[in-house]
Structure formats: structure tokens, C-alpha cells
Amino acid sequence: MDQVVQEEVKKATEKYGSENVYVILGSPDEDSAEIFAETVTAGDPTYAGPLAGVALGLPVYHILEDEIKELIPEDVYQDQIGLMELSLNKDEIIDAMKSARASQIV
């Protein structure tokens, strides 16, 4: 997650409140999904961007998760995401997202 995106997420959270901001990732693998999830929950792990040391605690999901898929019209999802769903390791990515959300529960 580059510094520009981090800044936009930070601004949106400041403007709307963390209870009103959800992050939906489209990362191609579980490792990048895990890092991006950590960035928007606990802060930038590289300490290089605007979210360095800033724990936003935002709920984070991946576009491949069923609860997100259900929110998108089927034809749009298939047109935009369908091929990605077939070619990526969906189960590992979803496990990484579930783990990221579980680590937020206090």
C-alpha cells in the first residue's frame, strides 16, 4: 500500500470515523493482503508511510470473500473479478483476512 493510498485512508478515517470506513483489498496473494491489512489496522509495518505508528483499527476484507461478493451484482462481479477468483489462491487469502480481523478483537 503506497503512501498516497495510506494518506487517503487516513483522511477518510479522520473525516468519517473508523466505525464508518471499511477497507476492501484486491491483493493477489495472502502475503500482500496480510501486510495491507496490518497497515490499515495496526499501522504501516515498514514505518515509511503516513500510517507509520497509526493504528486505525479498520475492518478489512478481500474482494474474494463471500460477504463482499454478495454485495456486488453477479454480472459485474464476474466481469471484473471472476477471472481473479479462478486464478488466485482464494482460501489462503481469505484465511489471512480472517486472521487480520481476529487479531483486532480485544
ABEGO torsion letter per residue (X at the ends): XBAAAAAAAAAAAAAAEAAABBBBBABABAAAAAAAAAAAAAEBAAGABAABGBBAGBBBBBAABAAAAAABBAAAAAAAAAAAAAABBAAAAAAAAAAAAAAABX
